[in-house]
Amino acid sequence: MTTPQQVVLRDAMRRLDMTRDAFADRIGCRRRTLDTWLLPDESSEFRAMPEIARRFVQEILERAAPRSPDSTQSVYNDGLTADAGGAMRHLLSVEQFDREGVEALFRLADVMQPIARRRKVTRVLEGAVLANLFFEASTRTRVSFGAAFCRLGGSVCDTTGFTFSSMAKGESIHDTSRVISGYADAIVVRHPEQGAVTQFARATYVPVVNGGDGPGEHPTQALLDLYTLQREFSRVGKQLDGAHIALMGDLKYGRTVHSLMKLLGLYKGVRFTLIAPPGLDMPSAIVEQAARNGNAVEVRSVPGPGLANVDMLYATRIQKERFTGESIESLDNRFRIDRSFVEANCAPDVVLMHPLPRDSTPGAIDLSTDLDRDPRLAIFRQTDNGIPVRMAIFAQLLKVDQLVQKSMRDATWTAPSQVGPEDTLE
């Protein structure tokens, strides 16, 4: 089966490190023409890319110089996360990835988009079972993992909380992991203790995915955030290299920003502005790692002026449930990101992101709902992108990534033209 033109074009832009405007100029077409080639096939404005254009893109890629070795970081591999051949065994940390590995995963996520949009179906994981072991409450992440596995043709068994698990009876992580491995072909674990998911992985050869380990990491959230950010930047003519990223809110317990900051360190010249109330600062080890990577890092305790040249503002919820004596007396309305804050402090093309859930009660110190219709708000595009990214992760772990494209067929039901009032499926 021929690779979809959208996948070919997005892959080329990533490998050449070009924005849409620059890429359109490089292949000699108008930006508007390129946009129509990138639309989903079912869009009324979609246009097929001429074969001569496809061949020209391939020729450009063949002539392109290989990526410089110093543009990537070494892969984290202690024998647990990858097998002898380098294939991914478990997904425990973003430190497993180098830049090439991230881009390969994103190419696969592009292939998954028609399935995630409910236009195509595949059964490459038919008969496979996923165990979703969530020892912390979760709605969005748990359902997202389950939906991704089901979209590949597999089935899902869920459990939530300690109360109804054998661990409440004193069973060890090792025993739980070993037992569940006899039932399931892949395991997603969310656990309140940092490092617990790695213990699950050490007890089994069945692929284990970290769905969040206490204040540690949330690698799949960071991957879908980066995938979303790359797509958002592409629309406005920006690149990840040289981007200015602001992370704001609870940076101490916000495991999503821990993983995201590490991933963004794979790109050249990324600058960080870290804004957190006193006591909720980004862990020093992560800040020091960014500095070693050559990233410029500014640490602030007060939001407001100075965000005018920020390309992406990423807000995080204050995670009071993880507090161990911290005081948030300094948390006030200055940390509330609403329309007036954005208009006063941010650029017209800033990308606004949040890992969700957010506190949507009136006056909450979080990302305000009065931004929901603002096109700069990408939070629902983030959640939508969780499906193709997690599908790509499962496909790599279970080694069916080469089978997906040729196994696709048209969906037999009527899919929604858009998911909600804020966003479309494009």
C-alpha positions in Angstrom: 0.0 0.0 0.0 1.3 3.5 -0.9 2.2 5.7 2.0 -0.5 8.4 2.5 0.7 11.7 1.1 0.0 13.4 4.5 2.5 11.1 6.2 5.1 11.6 3.4 4.8 15.4 3.7 4.9 15.6 7.5 7.8 13.2 7.6 9.7 15.3 5.1 9.1 18.5 7.0 10.3 16.9 10.2 13.4 15.4 8.6 14.3 18.7 6.8 13.4 20.7 9.9 11.2 23.1 7.9 8.0 25.0 8.6 5.1 24.7 6.2 6.0 28.0 4.6 9.6 27.0 4.1 8.8 23.6 2.8 6.2 24.9 0.3 8.9 27.3 -1.0 11.4 24.4 -1.2 9.2 22.2 -3.3 7.9 25.1 -5.4 4.2 25.3 -4.5 2.0 27.7 -2.7 1.4 27.4 1.0 -2.3 27.0 0.4 -1.6 24.1 -2.0 0.5 22.3 0.6 -2.3 22.8 3.2 -4.8 21.1 0.9 -2.4 18.1 0.4 -2.1 17.8 4.2 -5.8 17.7 4.9 -7.5 14.4 5.7 -8.7 12.5 2.7 -12.4 13.0 3.7 -12.1 16.8 3.8 -14.0 18.7 1.1 -10.9 20.8 0.5 -8.4 17.9 0.3 -6.4 17.6 -3.0 -4.3 14.7 -4.2 -0.6 15.5 -4.5 0.6 14.9 -8.1 3.0 12.0 -8.4 5.7 14.3 -9.8 5.6 16.3 -6.6 5.8 13.1 -4.5 8.9 12.0 -6.5 10.4 15.5 -6.0 10.0 15.3 -2.3 11.7 11.9 -2.2 14.6 13.2 -4.3 15.0 16.1 -1.9 15.2 13.7 1.1 17.7 11.5 -0.6 20.0 14.4 -1.3 19.6 15.9 2.2 22.6 15.6 4.5 22.3 13.1 7.3 21.5 14.6 10.7 24.6 15.6 12.7 25.3 13.3 15.6 25.4 16.1 18.0 21.7 17.0 17.2 20.5 14.0 19.3 21.0 12.8 22.8 21.9 9.2 23.6 19.1 6.8 24.2 18.5 5.7 27.8 18.9 2.0 27.7 19.8 -0.1 30.7 18.8 -3.4 29.2 15.3 -3.0 30.6 13.7 -0.5 28.1 15.1 -2.0 24.9 16.0 -5.5 23.7 19.4 -6.5 22.2 18.3 -5.4 18.8 17.4 -1.9 20.0 13.6 -2.4 19.8 11.6 -0.9 22.6 10.6 -3.4 25.3 8.9 -1.1 27.8 8.1 2.6 27.8 9.1 3.9 31.3 10.8 7.3 30.7 11.3 9.9 27.9 15.0 9.4 28.5 14.7 6.3 26.4 14.3 8.5 23.3 16.7 10.3 21.1 15.4 12.8 18.5 15.3 10.2 15.7 13.3 7.8 17.9 10.8 10.6 18.7 10.4 11.4 15.0 10.0 7.7 14.0 7.2 7.4 16.6 5.6 10.6 15.2 5.7 9.2 11.7 3.9 6.2 12.9 1.3 8.4 14.7 0.7 10.2 11.4 -0.1 6.8 9.9 -2.6 6.2 12.7 -4.5 9.4 12.2 -7.2 8.1 9.9 -7.9 5.3 12.4 -8.0 7.7 15.3 -10.3 10.0 13.3 -12.6 6.9 12.9 -12.3 6.9 9.1 -10.3 3.7 8.9 -10.1 0.5 11.0 -7.5 -2.1 11.6 -7.3 -5.4 13.4 -3.6 -5.9 13.8 -4.0 -6.5 17.6 -7.0 -8.8 17.3 -6.8 -11.2 20.2 -4.4 -9.2 22.2 -5.4 -8.0 25.7 -4.3 -4.8 27.5 -4.3 -4.7 31.3 -4.9 -1.1 32.5 -3.7 -1.0 36.1 -4.5 2.4 37.5 -3.7 2.6 41.2 -4.6 6.3 41.1 -7.9 7.8 39.9 -7.9 8.6 36.2 -10.5 9.1 33.5 -8.9 10.7 30.5 -5.6 8.8 30.5 -7.1 5.4 31.3 -9.8 5.7 28.6 -7.3 7.1 26.1 -5.0 4.1 26.5 -7.9 1.7 26.3 -9.3 3.4 23.2 -5.9 3.4 21.5 -5.6 -0.4 22.1 -9.1 -1.1 20.9 -8.6 1.0 17.7 -5.9 -1.5 16.9 -8.2 -4.4 17.3 -7.3 -5.4 20.9 -9.4 -5.7 24.0 -8.9 -4.1 27.5 -9.3 -5.1 31.1 -9.4 -2.2 33.6 -8.8 -1.9 37.3 -8.7 1.3 39.3 -7.5 2.0 42.9 -5.8 0.0 45.6 -9.0 -0.9 47.4 -10.1 -3.5 44.9 -6.6 -4.9 44.1 -4.7 -7.7 45.7 -2.0 -5.2 46.7 -4.5 -4.1 49.4 -3.9 -7.6 50.9 -0.2 -7.1 51.0 0.8 -8.5 47.6 4.1 -7.2 46.2 4.5 -5.3 43.0 6.6 -8.2 41.6 3.8 -10.8 42.3 1.1 -8.5 40.9 3.1 -7.9 37.7 4.0 -11.5 37.2 0.4 -12.7 37.7 -1.1 -10.0 35.3 1.5 -10.8 32.7 0.0 -14.3 32.5 -3.3 -12.7 31.5 -2.4 -9.8 29.3 -0.1 -9.0 26.4 0.7 -5.4 27.5 0.3 -3.6 30.8 -0.2 0.1 31.5 0.5 1.1 35.1 -0.3 4.3 36.9 1.0 4.3 40.5 1.4 7.0 43.2 5.0 6.1 44.0 7.9 7.3 41.8 9.8 4.3 40.4 7.0 1.8 41.0 6.3 1.3 37.3 9.9 0.3 36.7 9.4 -2.4 39.4 6.5 -3.7 37.4 8.7 -3.8 34.3 11.5 -5.7 36.0 9.1 -8.5 36.9 8.0 -9.3 33.4 8.9 -9.6 29.7 5.4 -8.4 28.8 5.6 -4.7 27.6 4.9 -2.2 30.4 4.0 1.4 29.8 4.3 4.1 32.4 1.0 5.9 32.7 2.4 8.2 35.5 4.4 7.3 38.6 3.7 9.7 41.4 5.7 13.0 41.0 8.1 11.2 38.6 7.2 11.1 34.9 4.3 10.8 32.5 6.1 9.9 29.3 3.2 9.3 27.0 1.6 12.6 27.9 4.9 14.4 27.1 5.1 12.6 23.8 1.5 13.6 22.8 2.2 17.1 24.0 5.3 17.3 21.8 3.5 15.8 18.8 0.7 18.4 19.3 3.2 21.3 19.7 5.0 20.3 16.5 1.7 20.3 14.6 0.6 23.7 16.2 4.0 25.3 15.3 3.7 24.0 11.8 0.5 25.9 11.3 2.0 29.2 12.4 5.4 28.8 10.7 7.5 28.0 13.8 10.0 25.3 14.6 10.8 23.5 17.8 14.5 24.4 17.4 15.0 27.8 19.1 11.5 27.8 20.6 10.8 29.8 23.8 8.7 27.6 26.2 7.0 28.8 29.4 5.9 26.2 32.0 3.7 27.7 34.7 2.0 26.3 37.8 2.9 23.3 39.9 6.2 22.4 38.5 7.3 20.3 41.5 4.6 17.6 41.3 3.5 18.2 37.7 5.1 15.1 36.3 3.9 16.0 32.8 6.2 19.0 32.7 9.1 16.9 34.1 8.9 14.6 31.0 8.1 17.4 28.5 11.1 19.5 29.6 13.4 16.5 29.1 11.9 15.8 25.6 12.2 19.4 24.5 15.9 19.2 25.4 16.4 17.0 22.3 15.9 20.2 20.2 18.5 22.9 19.6 18.4 26.2 21.4 15.1 25.7 23.3 14.7 28.4 26.0 12.6 27.7 29.1 10.9 30.2 31.4 9.8 28.3 34.6 7.1 30.1 36.6 6.0 28.5 39.9 4.9 29.6 43.4 7.6 29.3 46.0 7.9 25.7 47.1 6.5 24.3 43.9 9.6 24.8 41.7 10.8 22.5 39.0 13.1 19.8 40.6 16.7 21.0 40.5 17.9 17.9 38.8 15.7 18.6 35.8 16.8 22.2 35.6 20.5 21.2 35.8 20.0 18.6 33.1 18.5 21.2 30.8 21.5 23.5 31.5 23.9 20.7 30.7 22.1 20.3 27.4 22.7 23.9 26.5 19.2 25.2 27.2 18.7 28.6 28.7 16.6 28.5 31.8 14.9 31.4 33.6 13.2 30.7 36.9 10.5 33.0 38.2 8.0 33.0 41.1 5.8 35.7 39.6 3.9 35.5 36.3 3.0 38.4 34.1 5.2 40.7 32.0 8.1 39.1 30.1 6.0 36.5 28.3 5.5 38.5 25.1 8.0 36.4 23.1 7.0 33.0 24.4 5.9 30.6 21.7 4.1 28.1 24.0 2.6 28.6 27.5 2.0 25.3 29.3 -0.2 25.5 32.4 -0.4 22.9 35.1 -2.9 22.3 37.8 -1.8 22.8 41.5 -1.7 19.2 42.7 -2.7 19.6 46.3 -3.2 15.9 46.7 0.5 15.4 46.5 1.5 18.1 49.0 3.6 17.0 52.0 3.5 20.2 54.0 3.9 22.8 51.3 2.1 26.1 51.7 0.4 27.8 48.8 -0.2 31.2 50.4 1.6 32.9 47.5 -0.8 31.3 45.0 -3.2 34.1 43.9 -5.0 35.3 40.8 -1.7 36.2 39.1 -1.4 32.4 38.4 -4.9 32.3 36.8 -4.5 32.1 33.0 -7.7 33.7 31.5 -8.4 35.8 28.5 -7.3 39.0 30.1 -4.0 37.5 31.2 -3.3 36.1 27.7 -4.2 39.4 26.0 -2.1 41.4 28.4 1.0 39.2 28.4 1.2 36.8 25.4 1.8 37.0 21.7 -1.1 36.7 19.2 0.2 33.4 18.0 1.1 31.8 21.4 0.1 28.1 21.8 -1.8 27.5 25.0 -1.5 24.0 26.4 -2.5 22.1 29.6 -2.3 18.3 30.4 -5.8 18.3 31.9 -7.7 17.8 34.1 -8.1 21.5 34.9 -10.1 23.1 37.7 -13.0 24.7 35.8 -14.9 26.0 38.8 -15.5 29.8 38.7 -12.4 31.8 39.8 -10.2 28.7 40.0 -6.4 29.3 39.9 -5.9 27.4 36.6 -6.5 27.7 32.9 -9.8 29.5 32.5 -12.8 28.3 30.5 -13.2 31.8 29.0 -10.4 30.7 26.6 -12.3 27.7 25.3 -13.2 29.2 21.9 -9.8 30.9 21.5 -8.0 29.2 18.5 -4.7 29.5 20.4 -6.0 27.0 23.0 -4.8 23.5 22.0 -6.0 21.4 24.9 -8.6 19.5 23.1 -6.3 18.9 20.1 -3.9 17.6 22.7 -6.4 15.0 24.0 -7.3 14.0 20.5 -3.7 13.4 19.6 -3.3 11.1 22.6 -5.0 8.3 20.6 -2.7 8.2 17.5 0.4 8.6 19.7 -0.6 5.8 22.1 -1.6 3.6 19.1 1.9 4.2 17.7 3.5 3.2 21.1 1.5 0.0 21.3 2.3 -0.9 17.7 6.0 -0.5 18.3 5.9 -2.4 21.6 4.0 -5.3 20.1 5.9 -5.1 16.8 3.0 -4.6 14.4 4.1 -1.1 13.2 4.9 -2.4 9.7 1.4 -4.1 9.4 -0.9 -1.2 10.2 -0.9 0.7 6.9 -1.6 -2.3 4.7 -4.2 -3.6 7.1 -6.5 -0.5 7.0 -10.0 -0.6 5.6 -12.8 1.9 5.6 -14.9 2.2 8.7 -18.5 1.0 8.2 -20.1 3.5 10.6 -20.7 7.2 10.2 -18.0 9.0 12.1 -18.6 12.5 13.5 -17.4 15.4 11.3 -16.1 17.1 14.5 -15.8 16.0 18.1 -16.9 19.2 19.9 -17.8 22.8 19.4 -14.2 24.0 19.9 -12.4 21.7 17.4 -12.7 19.7 14.3 -11.0 16.4 13.5 -8.7 17.9 11.0 
